[in-house]
Amino acid sequence: MRKFIMLCLALALAGTVSAKKYPHPDSGVVVDIPGSWDVSGDANSLHAQTKDGHAHMFFQVMDADNMEAALSALDGELNKVVQNLSHDEAKQTKINGMKALSIDGKGTVEGHNVELGILVIQTPKNKELLVFGMVSEEGLKKYQKGLTRILRGIKPLK
């Protein structure tokens, strides 16, 4: 995810995309999703994807004891979906002032190469926000502005 974040930060001055805000009061976080993306979810999760399915973002609020526990829970789920999964070690970072762990990865899904980004963010209300992004090689080129908007739009709820 660090490589993914760096790419997105490089595009920080890119034009804005109309977005819809998705607040989660129990965690104290709000997420901006481009208006052109399809969004579904429930009280503690959100799934956003491009209409052509080349880019996906998943958000899950959890009551994990710590960020490492949240990452351990995700590992088993990823192995069910992503083949040939490889990833870097978790790195500490901050997302709009919130402590986070970041992991970059690669793999294949149904024979297509994908890049993965995982963030586990400690929210203002001591919850864990798991952010999982998966984008095809084609989608990364096509949806950089939208992905930048989403990552920049994960903020403490005011």
N, C-alpha and C positions, 0 to 999 in steps of 0.2 A: 504494500500500500504506500510505502514511503516514496517509491519511484512514481507511483500513480499520483500521489499528492504533489510531488515536485513538478510533474508535468502540468497538473492543474494550476498550481501556483504561478507557473510561467505564463499561463493564460489569464491571469487575474485581471488584466486590463481589457480583456475581450468584451465584446458587447453583451449587454444583459439579455436574458431570455425571460419572458413573462413566466411567473412561477406562482404556485399555490403553497401556502404555509400549512404545515401539519404539526400543530402543537401537541405535546404530551405532558399535561400538567403534573402527573404523578412522578415523572422523572425530571421535570424542569427543563426540558429541551424542546426546541422547535426545529423542523426540517423543512427546507424549501425544495420543491420538486418542480421542474419545468412543466408548464401547462400542457405541453404537447405529449407528455408521457402518460401511459396508462398506470393508474394507481389503485391498489386494493389493499385490504388489511382488516385488522380488528383492533381491540382496545390496546394491545401491547405489541403489535407488529404492523409493518408496512412493507409492501412490495411495489416497486416502481420499475417499469420497463418501457423501452422504446416500442413504438408500434410495430417495427419490423423484428423485434426480439433480439437485436444485436447487443444490447446493453441492459443489464439488470442491476438493481440496488435493493437490498433487503435490510430492514431495520427491525431489531427485536430488543425490547426492554426486558431486562432480567433482574432477579434478586440474587445474583451471584455473590458469594462471600468476597471475591476479589476478581480482578481481571484475568488472572491465570486460570481460575476455575471456569470462567466463561469460554476461554479459548479451548480448554480441554473438552468441553461439551460440544463445541463446534467441530472439532477434528473428526469425530466419527461420522457426523452428518455429511461433511465434505467428501469423505472417501466413498460415500454411496453415490454421489453425483459426478464427481470429477475424477477422470482416469489420469494416470501418469502425473499425479499431483506432486509438485515440488514447491518448496517455499523457503524464504529466508527466515532467520531467527526474528523473534518479536523485538521491536525497538520502541523505546519510550518516546513519546512526542506530546504535543498539546494541540488541541483543536479548539480554536476560539476560547482559549484560556482553560479548557477542561483537560485533565490528565487523560492520556490514552496510550494504548499499545497498538502498533501498526505492523502488519505483515504483508509482504508482496509475495505473489505466487504465480505459477503457470500450470497449465494442464490441458486436457482435452475433454470436451463434452460432446458426445455423439459424433466423434471423429473430427471436431473442429477445435483449432487452437484457441485458447482463451487466456486472458490475463485476469488474475484475481487480486483483490485488495480486501484486507480485513482490518477493521478498526474495532477496538473495544474501548469505549469512552466512559469514564466515570462521570456521571451526571451531577448537576448541582444538588440533587436530592438523594445522593448516595445509591443510585441504581447503576446498572451497567447497560449501556446502549451498544449492542453489537451491530456493526455496519459491515455488510458483506457485498462487495461489488464484483460483478463478473461481466466482462466485455470481450467480444470477439475482436480479432485483429482489425477487421473492416469497421466494426463499431467504434473502436477507439479513435480512429481517424475522423469518423463521421460525427461523433457525439461528444467531442472534447468540451465544447462550451456548456452543454448540459451537465456533464459530469463535474466540471469545475463549479458550476452553480450549486449543485447538490452538496459537494464537499464544503464549499464556502458557506453554505446555508445551514449547516449543523451548528446551532448556537444555543446558549442558555436562554431559556424563556424569560422574558421580562414582564 
